[in-house]
Amino acid sequence: MTCDIAIFGAGGFGRETALMIRQINEVQPNWNLIGFYDDALPKGNVVDGIKILGGLAELNKVREKLSLAIAVADPATRKRIVSNISNENIDFPVLKHPHNFLGDDQSNQFGRGCIITAGNIFTLNVNLQEFVIVNLACTIGHDATIGSFSTIMPGCSISGNVKIGTSTLIGSGVRVLQNISMGDNCKVGAGAVVIQDSRGDVTLLGVPAREKV
């Protein structure tokens, strides 16, 4: 039996998430994708053959049970969208691409609304809090915690015992060394290597990564 699911966000990552749902269904048919929600596009438009069902206003009027993937890469925008969904009929499943090595299923924890795309490798005691996105081909080591609404872009390496705060954006190809703690609302530029703890609300750039002044 399949469950209805929609995607909030019809941009590039939303379209990739639609592809991911199709690929999940090829392994085990779990989902019936009914369409996109997106405040930036007119209701009734079609993107990649998938209909725009409306925006937040229409989503909050849905009267039947509906699963929803928030496929928006920017952490602050994703958090705002979730905070404006008041409809108790909406639930937020964890979506995991079938082509992953997600490590120890006894100790790893994934909060509601997480999206884990293809090619990732996790080990053990990994904790993804709510609405975390892990994009393509990342590694996450033992005892790492990724805070709610954070985004890990493609090709990142998060070492063991790393603590990343909420609503943090880790750019493509970033390396975070072991035992590092990062505060909330950080941005780490593509290709940076994080070698020391950082406070929240900063942008880190370079090798080694330093705060942008």
MDAnalysis code that builds the backbone (N, CA, C; Angstrom):
import MDAnalysis as mda
import numpy as np

u = mda.Universe.empty(639, n_residues=213, atom_resindex=np.repeat(np.arange(213), 3), trajectory=True)
u.add_TopologyAttr("name", ["N", "CA", "C"] * 213)
u.add_TopologyAttr("resid", np.arange(1, 214))
u.add_TopologyAttr("resname", ["MET", "THR", "CYS", "ASP", "ILE", "ALA", "ILE", "PHE", "GLY", "ALA", "GLY", "GLY", "PHE", "GLY", "ARG", "GLU", "THR", "ALA", "LEU", "MET", "ILE", "ARG", "GLN", "ILE", "ASN", "GLU", "VAL", "GLN", "PRO", "ASN", "TRP", "ASN", "LEU", "ILE", "GLY", "PHE", "TYR", "ASP", "ASP", "ALA", "LEU", "PRO", "LYS", "GLY", "ASN", "VAL", "VAL", "ASP", "GLY", "ILE", "LYS", "ILE", "LEU", "GLY", "GLY", "LEU", "ALA", "GLU", "LEU", "ASN", "LYS", "VAL", "ARG", "GLU", "LYS", "LEU", "SER", "LEU", "ALA", "ILE", "ALA", "VAL", "ALA", "ASP", "PRO", "ALA", "THR", "ARG", "LYS", "ARG", "ILE", "VAL", "SER", "ASN", "ILE", "SER", "ASN", "GLU", "ASN", "ILE", "ASP", "PHE", "PRO", "VAL", "LEU", "LYS", "HIS", "PRO", "HIS", "ASN", "PHE", "LEU", "GLY", "ASP", "ASP", "GLN", "SER", "ASN", "GLN", "PHE", "GLY", "ARG", "GLY", "CYS", "ILE", "ILE", "THR", "ALA", "GLY", "ASN", "ILE", "PHE", "THR", "LEU", "ASN", "VAL", "ASN", "LEU", "GLN", "GLU", "PHE", "VAL", "ILE", "VAL", "ASN", "LEU", "ALA", "CYS", "THR", "ILE", "GLY", "HIS", "ASP", "ALA", "THR", "ILE", "GLY", "SER", "PHE", "SER", "THR", "ILE", "MET", "PRO", "GLY", "CYS", "SER", "ILE", "SER", "GLY", "ASN", "VAL", "LYS", "ILE", "GLY", "THR", "SER", "THR", "LEU", "ILE", "GLY", "SER", "GLY", "VAL", "ARG", "VAL", "LEU", "GLN", "ASN", "ILE", "SER", "MET", "GLY", "ASP", "ASN", "CYS", "LYS", "VAL", "GLY", "ALA", "GLY", "ALA", "VAL", "VAL", "ILE", "GLN", "ASP", "SER", "ARG", "GLY", "ASP", "VAL", "THR", "LEU", "LEU", "GLY", "VAL", "PRO", "ALA", "ARG", "GLU", "LYS", "VAL"])
u.atoms.positions = np.array([
    [0.843, -1.192, 0.000],
    [0.000, 0.000, 0.000],
    [0.882, 1.248, 0.000],
    [0.613, 2.176, -0.916],
    [1.389, 3.409, -0.998],
    [0.680, 4.533, -0.252],
    [1.477, 5.507, 0.169],
    [0.956, 6.685, 0.862],
    [1.157, 7.906, -0.026],
    [0.203, 8.831, 0.023],
    [0.346, 10.071, -0.732],
    [1.453, 10.928, -0.130],
    [2.258, 11.503, -1.010],
    [3.316, 12.406, -0.588],
    [3.371, 13.572, -1.557],
    [3.703, 14.744, -1.031],
    [3.948, 15.927, -1.846],
    [5.306, 16.489, -1.461],
    [5.802, 17.382, -2.303],
    [7.099, 18.020, -2.069],
    [6.876, 19.517, -1.977],
    [7.401, 20.140, -0.932],
    [7.382, 21.606, -0.875],
    [8.694, 22.112, -1.454],
    [8.566, 22.858, -2.551],
    [9.738, 23.359, -3.257],
    [9.890, 22.663, -4.595],
    [9.689, 23.418, -5.677],
    [9.772, 22.844, -7.017],
    [11.018, 23.305, -7.756],
    [12.021, 23.763, -7.008],
    [13.299, 24.133, -7.610],
    [14.159, 22.920, -7.885],
    [15.459, 23.163, -8.037],
    [16.355, 22.065, -8.403],
    [16.340, 20.927, -7.410],
    [16.441, 21.240, -6.110],
    [16.469, 20.159, -5.139],
    [15.110, 19.489, -5.017],
    [14.034, 20.235, -5.191],
    [12.710, 19.617, -5.195],
    [12.553, 18.624, -6.326],
    [13.048, 18.985, -7.496],
    [12.967, 18.082, -8.646],
    [13.836, 16.847, -8.418],
    [15.009, 17.047, -7.796],
    [15.852, 15.891, -7.457],
    [15.161, 14.994, -6.429],
    [14.426, 15.599, -5.506],
    [13.701, 14.804, -4.518],
    [12.585, 14.001, -5.177],
    [11.934, 14.579, -6.179],
    [10.926, 13.826, -6.936],
    [11.563, 12.611, -7.611],
    [12.734, 12.812, -8.197],
    [13.467, 11.684, -8.794],
    [13.804, 10.647, -7.731],
    [14.246, 11.099, -6.567],
    [14.594, 10.191, -5.481],
    [13.388, 9.354, -5.056],
    [12.217, 9.968, -4.978],
    [11.003, 9.232, -4.613],
    [10.709, 8.151, -5.653],
    [10.884, 8.478, -6.927],
    [10.691, 7.457, -7.964],
    [11.688, 6.315, -7.780],
    [12.939, 6.650, -7.445],
    [13.961, 5.616, -7.265],
    [13.692, 4.769, -6.019],
    [13.164, 5.378, -4.966],
    [12.738, 4.594, -3.799],
    [11.651, 3.613, -4.213],
    [10.691, 4.083, -4.998],
    [9.574, 3.230, -5.421],
    [10.015, 2.079, -6.309],
    [11.135, 2.256, -7.027],
    [11.637, 1.159, -7.855],
    [12.105, -0.016, -7.008],
    [12.570, 0.285, -5.786],
    [13.010, -0.763, -4.872],
    [11.836, -1.296, -4.061],
    [11.039, -0.379, -3.543],
    [9.836, -0.746, -2.795],
    [8.809, 0.366, -2.980],
    [7.661, 0.053, -3.585],
    [6.678, 1.097, -3.904],
    [5.967, 1.624, -2.657],
    [6.544, 2.675, -2.066],
    [6.002, 3.249, -0.835],
    [5.144, 4.484, -1.065],
    [5.407, 5.229, -2.153],
    [4.885, 6.591, -2.245],
    [4.091, 6.831, -3.525],
    [3.038, 7.614, -3.387],
    [2.286, 8.144, -4.515],
    [2.505, 9.651, -4.521],
    [3.392, 10.119, -5.391],
    [3.721, 11.548, -5.442],
    [2.591, 12.296, -6.135],
    [1.915, 13.176, -5.370],
    [0.730, 13.866, -5.914],
    [1.046, 15.236, -6.488],
    [2.208, 15.807, -6.139],
    [2.535, 17.118, -6.695],
    [3.482, 17.915, -5.822],
    [3.748, 19.150, -6.302],
    [4.573, 20.110, -5.582],
    [3.687, 21.164, -4.921],
    [4.161, 21.690, -3.788],
    [3.689, 22.954, -3.254],
    [4.834, 23.948, -3.362],
    [4.515, 25.178, -3.773],
    [5.559, 26.190, -3.934],
    [4.887, 27.553, -4.017],
    [5.241, 28.453, -3.084],
    [4.626, 29.783, -3.067],
    [5.070, 30.655, -4.232],
    [6.149, 30.281, -4.909],
    [6.701, 31.123, -5.969],
    [6.143, 30.793, -7.355],
    [5.355, 29.728, -7.454],
    [4.843, 29.301, -8.760],
    [3.323, 29.256, -8.739],
    [2.681, 29.610, -9.846],
    [1.213, 29.611, -9.886],
    [0.642, 28.193, -9.749],
    [-0.430, 28.096, -9.001],
    [-1.147, 26.826, -8.882],
    [-1.585, 26.360, -10.266],
    [-1.397, 25.076, -10.538],
    [-1.774, 24.514, -11.831],
    [-0.625, 24.402, -12.801],
    [0.461, 25.144, -12.575],
    [1.642, 24.966, -13.415],
    [2.165, 23.527, -13.298],
    [2.954, 23.123, -14.279],
    [3.512, 21.773, -14.284],
    [5.035, 21.880, -14.388],
    [5.740, 21.195, -13.493],
    [7.204, 21.175, -13.476],
    [7.656, 19.727, -13.600],
    [8.404, 19.432, -14.664],
    [8.878, 18.062, -14.906],
    [7.719, 17.060, -14.870],
    [6.582, 17.473, -15.387],
    [5.422, 16.589, -15.440],
    [4.653, 16.478, -14.135],
    [5.010, 17.283, -13.135],
    [4.381, 17.211, -11.818],
    [3.665, 18.532, -11.552],
    [2.440, 18.453, -11.097],
    [1.581, 19.626, -10.953],
    [1.909, 20.426, -9.697],
    [1.821, 21.766, -9.810],
    [1.895, 22.649, -8.650],
    [0.511, 22.702, -8.012],
    [0.436, 22.308, -6.746],
    [-0.845, 22.209, -6.045],
    [-1.200, 23.480, -5.288],
    [-0.306, 24.436, -5.267],
    [-0.521, 25.672, -4.532],
    [0.673, 25.971, -3.655],
    [0.441, 26.846, -2.650],
    [1.494, 27.200, -1.712],
    [1.098, 26.836, -0.293],
    [1.638, 27.578, 0.670],
    [1.357, 27.279, 2.070],
    [-0.124, 27.372, 2.399],
    [-0.798, 28.347, 1.821],
    [-2.231, 28.514, 2.118],
    [-3.011, 27.269, 1.725],
    [-2.742, 26.753, 0.543],
    [-3.445, 25.543, 0.085],
    [-3.033, 24.332, 0.907],
    [-1.749, 24.247, 1.260],
    [-1.275, 23.117, 2.055],
    [-1.978, 23.066, 3.409],
    [-2.194, 24.205, 4.008],
    [-2.839, 24.241, 5.321],
    [-4.330, 23.938, 5.266],
    [-4.877, 23.819, 4.053],
    [-6.295, 23.469, 3.909],
    [-6.512, 21.995, 3.565],
    [-5.430, 21.236, 3.409],
    [-5.560, 19.819, 3.055],
    [-6.318, 19.086, 4.155],
    [-7.315, 18.298, 3.783],
    [-8.187, 17.661, 4.772],
    [-7.928, 16.172, 4.938],
    [-7.022, 15.631, 4.157],
    [-6.696, 14.214, 4.282],
    [-5.224, 14.075, 4.669],
    [-4.884, 12.919, 5.217],
    [-3.508, 12.677, 5.621],
    [-2.570, 12.788, 4.419],
    [-1.482, 13.515, 4.605],
    [-0.532, 13.727, 3.515],
    [0.880, 13.812, 4.093],
    [1.792, 13.037, 3.514],
    [3.207, 13.160, 3.850],
    [3.822, 14.267, 3.009],
    [4.803, 14.955, 3.589],
    [5.398, 16.108, 2.913],
    [6.901, 16.109, 3.104],
    [7.632, 16.306, 1.991],
    [9.078, 16.509, 2.025],
    [9.356, 17.979, 1.785],
    [10.095, 18.608, 2.703],
    [10.475, 20.012, 2.529],
    [11.817, 20.035, 1.803],
    [11.762, 20.188, 0.483],
    [12.953, 20.056, -0.360],
    [13.487, 21.435, -0.733],
    [13.906, 22.167, 0.280],
    [14.459, 23.513, 0.131],
    [15.803, 23.507, 0.846],
    [16.870, 23.804, 0.143],
    [18.206, 23.619, 0.701],
    [18.562, 24.655, 1.764],
    [18.064, 25.882, 1.634],
    [18.436, 26.929, 2.572],
    [17.832, 26.665, 3.949],
    [18.661, 26.563, 4.997],
    [18.130, 26.205, 6.316],
    [17.092, 27.173, 6.863],
    [17.325, 28.485, 6.748],
    [16.391, 29.461, 7.307],
    [15.046, 29.398, 6.598],
    [15.068, 29.228, 5.280],
    [13.816, 29.134, 4.530],
    [13.065, 27.863, 4.901],
    [13.785, 26.766, 5.032],
    [13.138, 25.504, 5.400],
    [12.500, 25.608, 6.793],
    [13.195, 26.235, 7.715],
    [12.658, 26.406, 9.069],
    [11.407, 27.283, 9.046],
    [11.428, 28.342, 8.245],
    [10.259, 29.229, 8.152],
    [9.059, 28.487, 7.579],
    [9.289, 27.664, 6.563],
    [8.190, 26.911, 5.960],
    [7.556, 25.984, 6.988],
    [8.395, 25.243, 7.717],
    [7.865, 24.309, 8.716],
    [7.075, 25.055, 9.786],
    [7.584, 26.208, 10.212],
    [6.908, 26.957, 11.274],
    [5.552, 27.485, 10.828],
    [5.347, 27.606, 9.519],
    [4.080, 28.128, 9.000],
    [3.101, 27.039, 8.570],
    [3.463, 25.782, 8.764],
    [2.543, 24.683, 8.477],
    [1.778, 24.366, 9.758],
    [0.479, 24.634, 9.727],
    [-0.357, 24.463, 10.919],
    [-1.346, 23.315, 10.777],
    [-1.241, 22.566, 9.708],
    [-2.208, 21.523, 9.381],
    [-1.799, 20.200, 10.040],
    [-2.641, 19.700, 10.941],
    [-2.319, 18.456, 11.650],
    [-2.415, 17.218, 10.758],
    [-2.935, 17.369, 9.559],
    [-2.994, 16.238, 8.631],
    [-1.658, 15.981, 7.935],
    [-0.713, 16.897, 8.094],
    [0.574, 16.781, 7.419],
    [1.581, 16.080, 8.328],
    [2.275, 15.073, 7.780],
    [3.385, 14.457, 8.505],
    [4.647, 14.543, 7.650],
    [5.769, 14.343, 8.293],
    [7.066, 14.587, 7.658],
    [7.926, 13.332, 7.774],
    [7.879, 12.456, 6.778],
    [8.654, 11.213, 6.857],
    [10.145, 11.459, 6.640],
    [10.947, 10.502, 7.060],
    [12.364, 10.470, 6.702],
    [12.476, 9.808, 5.332],
    [13.123, 10.489, 4.394],
    [13.348, 9.922, 3.067],
    [14.810, 9.532, 2.939],
    [15.043, 8.260, 2.615],
    [16.406, 7.739, 2.486],
    [16.545, 7.072, 1.123],
    [17.463, 7.576, 0.329],
    [17.707, 6.948, -0.973],
    [18.193, 5.518, -0.750],
    [17.752, 4.573, -1.576],
    [18.171, 3.181, -1.374],
    [19.659, 2.934, -1.597],
    [20.345, 3.825, -2.292],
    [21.767, 3.630, -2.560],
    [22.604, 4.420, -1.557],
    [22.527, 4.018, -0.306],
    [23.298, 4.588, 0.791],
    [23.830, 3.470, 1.667],
    [24.855, 3.787, 2.453],
    [25.313, 2.901, 3.519],
    [25.127, 3.672, 4.825],
    [23.989, 3.454, 5.463],
    [23.591, 4.307, 6.580],
    [23.974, 3.730, 7.933],
    [24.905, 2.800, 7.954],
    [25.552, 2.384, 9.181],
    [24.660, 1.600, 10.121],
    [24.892, 1.777, 11.396],
    [24.268, 0.983, 12.450],
    [22.819, 1.418, 12.664],
    [21.875, 0.574, 12.250],
    [20.472, 0.960, 12.377],
    [19.966, 0.890, 13.812],
    [20.792, 0.398, 14.737],
    [20.415, 0.401, 16.146],
    [20.796, 1.718, 16.824],
    [21.910, 2.295, 16.445],
    [22.370, 3.495, 17.152],
    [22.175, 4.791, 16.373],
    [22.035, 4.728, 15.066],
    [21.847, 5.953, 14.289],
    [20.399, 6.428, 14.390],
    [20.214, 7.736, 14.527],
    [18.890, 8.314, 14.712],
    [18.657, 9.424, 13.699],
    [17.478, 9.380, 13.057],
    [17.122, 10.378, 12.052],
    [15.782, 10.994, 12.432],
    [15.767, 12.303, 12.694],
    [14.546, 12.985, 13.080],
    [13.592, 13.158, 11.914],
    [12.358, 13.532, 12.244],
    [11.332, 13.671, 11.214],
    [11.775, 14.695, 10.169],
    [11.373, 14.428, 8.934],
    [11.616, 15.358, 7.853],
    [13.001, 15.338, 7.258],
    [13.886, 14.443, 7.715],
    [15.227, 14.382, 7.131],
    [15.162, 13.832, 5.705],
    [16.033, 14.347, 4.856],
    [16.174, 13.849, 3.488],
    [17.631, 13.469, 3.290],
    [17.872, 12.189, 3.003],
    [19.232, 11.670, 2.824],
    [19.320, 11.151, 1.397],
    [20.049, 11.861, 0.547],
    [20.102, 11.524, -0.868],
    [21.113, 10.411, -1.116],
    [21.453, 10.156, -2.366],
    [22.227, 8.964, -2.724],
    [23.708, 9.091, -2.399],
    [24.330, 7.925, -2.141],
    [25.783, 7.825, -2.070],
    [26.423, 8.216, -0.765],
    [25.640, 8.292, 0.316],
    [26.191, 8.684, 1.607],
    [26.653, 7.473, 2.410],
    [27.633, 7.704, 3.280],
    [28.155, 6.660, 4.161],
    [28.144, 7.186, 5.594],
    [27.380, 6.536, 6.463],
    [27.375, 6.846, 7.890],
    [27.985, 5.653, 8.630],
    [28.467, 5.906, 9.861],
    [28.959, 4.784, 10.649],
    [27.992, 4.512, 11.802],
    [28.335, 4.893, 13.043],
    [27.458, 4.561, 14.164],
    [27.309, 5.746, 15.107],
    [26.192, 5.715, 15.865],
    [25.843, 6.795, 16.791],
    [25.781, 8.155, 16.085],
    [25.276, 8.141, 14.862],
    [25.046, 9.380, 14.112],
    [23.638, 9.867, 14.439],
    [23.522, 11.138, 14.772],
    [22.234, 11.720, 15.129],
    [21.933, 12.896, 14.202],
    [20.998, 12.694, 13.292],
    [20.465, 13.797, 12.496],
    [19.179, 14.251, 13.183],
    [19.144, 15.483, 13.625],
    [17.941, 15.991, 14.252],
    [16.905, 16.318, 13.178],
    [15.881, 17.083, 13.472],
    [14.754, 17.233, 12.550],
    [15.104, 18.063, 11.308],
    [14.553, 17.647, 10.165],
    [14.600, 18.399, 8.909],
    [16.029, 18.692, 8.448],
    [16.916, 17.732, 8.649],
    [18.288, 17.828, 8.138],
    [18.308, 17.291, 6.709],
    [19.039, 17.969, 5.842],
    [19.284, 17.475, 4.489],
    [20.751, 17.073, 4.381],
    [20.993, 15.833, 3.942],
    [22.349, 15.383, 3.610],
    [22.349, 15.082, 2.122],
    [23.030, 15.925, 1.377],
    [23.032, 15.784, -0.076],
    [24.047, 14.722, -0.503],
    [24.313, 14.627, -1.777],
    [24.994, 13.486, -2.377],
    [26.405, 13.253, -1.842],
    [26.735, 11.955, -1.647],
    [28.112, 11.474, -1.484],
    [28.870, 12.127, -0.333],
    [28.248, 12.133, 0.838],
    [28.912, 12.620, 2.050],
    [29.268, 11.444, 2.959],
    [30.236, 11.678, 3.850],
    [30.521, 10.708, 4.909],
    [30.311, 11.385, 6.255],
    [29.684, 10.654, 7.182],
    [29.469, 11.157, 8.535],
    [29.947, 10.093, 9.513],
    [30.906, 10.466, 10.354],
    [31.563, 9.509, 11.232],
    [30.844, 9.303, 12.558],
    [31.444, 8.469, 13.379],
    [30.848, 8.034, 14.638],
    [30.539, 9.215, 15.566],
    [29.421, 9.108, 16.252],
    [29.045, 10.042, 17.324],
    [28.873, 11.484, 16.855],
    [28.598, 11.659, 15.562],
    [28.366, 13.008, 15.042],
    [26.902, 13.387, 15.233],
    [26.663, 14.663, 15.524],
    [25.315, 15.202, 15.661],
    [25.160, 16.391, 14.731],
    [24.111, 16.356, 13.922],
    [23.797, 17.454, 12.998],
    [22.491, 18.074, 13.472],
    [22.517, 19.365, 13.803],
    [21.355, 20.029, 14.375],
    [20.220, 20.223, 13.382],
    [19.032, 20.397, 13.908],
    [17.820, 20.544, 13.110],
    [17.965, 21.660, 12.066],
    [17.397, 21.395, 10.893],
    [17.329, 22.327, 9.762],
    [18.680, 22.587, 9.100],
    [19.716, 21.874, 9.503],
    [21.005, 22.065, 8.843],
    [21.035, 21.340, 7.499],
    [21.911, 21.830, 6.625],
    [22.067, 21.261, 5.287],
    [23.530, 20.916, 5.066],
    [23.778, 19.679, 4.664],
    [25.119, 19.233, 4.286],
    [25.113, 19.069, 2.768],
    [25.843, 19.914, 2.078],
    [25.851, 19.890, 0.619],
    [26.732, 18.740, 0.110],
    [26.731, 18.471, -1.208],
    [27.403, 17.272, -1.722],
    [28.899, 17.204, -1.412],
    [29.361, 15.958, -1.208],
    [30.785, 15.676, -1.138],
    [31.475, 16.125, 0.131],
    [30.736, 16.218, 1.240],
    [31.341, 16.649, 2.504],
    [31.818, 15.455, 3.323],
    [32.780, 15.722, 4.209],
    [33.289, 14.720, 5.118],
    [33.185, 15.269, 6.535],
    [32.282, 14.679, 7.321],
    [32.072, 15.076, 8.703],
    [32.696, 13.994, 9.573],
    [33.756, 14.331, 10.296],
    [34.507, 13.320, 11.041],
    [33.807, 12.946, 12.341],
    [34.429, 12.019, 13.066],
    [33.838, 11.499, 14.283],
    [33.718, 12.538, 15.383],
    [32.636, 12.409, 16.149],
    [32.397, 13.243, 17.331],
    [32.274, 14.728, 17.007],
    [31.797, 15.031, 15.817],
    [31.544, 16.418, 15.425],
    [30.140, 16.812, 15.865],
    [29.991, 18.041, 16.352],
    [28.694, 18.580, 16.744],
    [28.435, 19.829, 15.908],
    [27.417, 19.764, 15.064],
    [27.042, 20.896, 14.219],
    [25.713, 21.433, 14.709],
    [25.637, 22.743, 14.920],
    [24.438, 23.356, 15.468],
    [23.277, 23.380, 14.497],
    [22.195, 24.003, 14.907],
    [20.979, 24.073, 14.097],
    [21.135, 25.099, 12.975],
    [20.359, 24.886, 11.917],
    [20.235, 25.844, 10.807],
    [21.591, 26.252, 10.235],
    [22.484, 25.295, 10.133],
    [23.834, 25.544, 9.615],
    [23.956, 24.970, 8.209],
    [24.616, 25.706, 7.337],
    [24.821, 25.291, 5.946],
    [26.284, 24.941, 5.741],
    [26.530, 23.670, 5.401],
    [27.884, 23.178, 5.135],
    [28.030, 23.039, 3.624],
    [28.877, 23.870, 3.018],
    [28.986, 23.922, 1.566],
    [29.640, 22.688, 0.962],
    [29.539, 22.575, -0.338],
    [30.046, 21.401, -1.051],
    [31.538, 21.184, -0.783],
    [31.894, 19.925, -0.542],
    [33.296, 19.558, -0.407],
    [33.964, 19.977, 0.878],
    [33.200, 20.378, 1.882],
    [33.785, 20.796, 3.158],
    [34.298, 19.586, 3.926],
    [35.389, 19.779, 4.664],
    [35.923, 18.774, 5.583],
    [35.855, 19.344, 6.999],
    [35.240, 18.601, 7.909],
    [35.198, 19.003, 9.312],
    [35.967, 17.948, 10.105],
    [37.052, 18.344, 10.749],
    [37.897, 17.390, 11.455],
    [37.232, 16.906, 12.746],
    [37.770, 15.829, 13.284],
    [37.168, 15.162, 14.437],
    [37.102, 16.085, 15.654],
    [36.070, 15.852, 16.473],
    [35.885, 16.515, 17.775],
    [35.578, 18.010, 17.671],
    [35.195, 18.481, 16.504],
    [34.873, 19.900, 16.321],
    [33.421, 20.157, 16.724],
    [33.192, 21.303, 17.364],
    [31.831, 21.766, 17.656],
    [31.599, 23.088, 16.941],
    [30.424, 23.213, 16.315],
    [30.055, 24.437, 15.606],
    [28.727, 24.932, 16.148],
    [28.576, 26.254, 16.259],
    [27.353, 26.843, 16.775],
    [26.226, 26.838, 15.762],
    [25.105, 27.433, 16.160],
    [23.924, 27.526, 15.300],
    [24.111, 28.598, 14.226],
    [23.380, 28.430, 13.130],
    [23.268, 29.455, 12.079],
    [24.606, 29.804, 11.440],
    [25.481, 28.812, 11.312],
    [26.764, 29.034, 10.631],
    [26.623, 28.756, 9.137],
    [27.556, 29.323, 8.375],
    [27.708, 28.993, 6.963],
    [29.174, 28.662, 6.733],
    [29.401, 27.532, 6.073],
    [30.775, 27.121, 5.771],
    [30.907, 27.054, 4.256],
    [31.813, 27.854, 3.708],
    [31.967, 27.943, 2.269],
    [32.515, 26.674, 1.650],
    [32.194, 26.479, 0.382],
    [32.599, 25.275, -0.343],
    [34.108, 25.069, -0.265],
    [34.498, 23.818, 0.005],
    [35.900, 23.443, 0.004],
    [36.671, 23.790, 1.265],
    [36.008, 24.386, 2.253],
    [36.706, 24.769, 3.481],
    [37.087, 23.539, 4.296],
    [38.114, 23.694, 5.134],
    [38.519, 22.650, 6.071],
    [38.432, 23.239, 7.478],
    [37.498, 22.717, 8.267],
    [37.242, 23.245, 9.605],
    [38.108, 22.469, 10.588],
    [39.031, 23.180, 11.267],
    [39.993, 22.510, 12.145],
    [39.853, 22.937, 13.604],
    [38.938, 23.879, 13.883],
    [38.747, 24.305, 15.266],
    [37.286, 24.655, 15.508],
    [36.896, 24.657, 16.779],
    [35.524, 24.986, 17.143],
    [35.158, 26.384, 16.658],
    [33.855, 26.584, 16.419],
    [33.395, 27.919, 16.026],
    [32.128, 28.268, 16.790],
    [31.965, 29.550, 17.040],
    [30.736, 30.032, 17.653],
    [29.635, 30.075, 16.602],
    [28.432, 30.440, 17.013],
    [27.318, 30.517, 16.083],
    [27.298, 31.816, 15.291],
    [26.453, 31.824, 14.244],
    [26.190, 33.036, 13.458],
    [27.439, 33.584, 12.785],
    [28.279, 32.680, 12.272],
    [29.475, 33.129, 11.558],
    [29.538, 32.439, 10.199],
    [30.320, 33.024, 9.303],
    [30.640, 32.408, 8.016],
    [32.107, 32.000, 8.047],
    [32.380, 30.760, 7.689],
    [33.734, 30.222, 7.694],
    [34.178, 29.947, 6.261],
    [35.376, 30.390, 5.919],
    [35.890, 30.238, 4.564],
    [37.350, 29.805, 4.592],
    [37.752, 28.998, 3.609],
    [39.153, 28.753, 3.372],
    [39.730, 27.500, 3.996],
    [41.042, 27.343, 3.771],
    [41.808, 26.196, 4.265],
    [43.053, 26.741, 4.969],
    [43.116, 26.651, 6.294],
    [42.032, 26.219, 7.189],
    [40.928, 27.265, 7.248],
    [39.743, 26.845, 7.662],
    [38.598, 27.740, 7.680],
    [38.765, 28.817, 8.745],
    [38.484, 30.052, 8.363],
    [38.518, 31.174, 9.291],
    [37.244, 31.991, 9.143],
    [36.890, 32.699, 10.211],
    [35.695, 33.542, 10.166],
    [35.859, 34.649, 9.135],
    [34.788, 34.839, 8.354],
    [34.769, 35.976, 7.424],
    [34.567, 37.251, 8.227],
    [35.412, 38.237, 7.965],
    [35.303, 39.477, 8.736],
    [34.417, 40.472, 8.005],
])
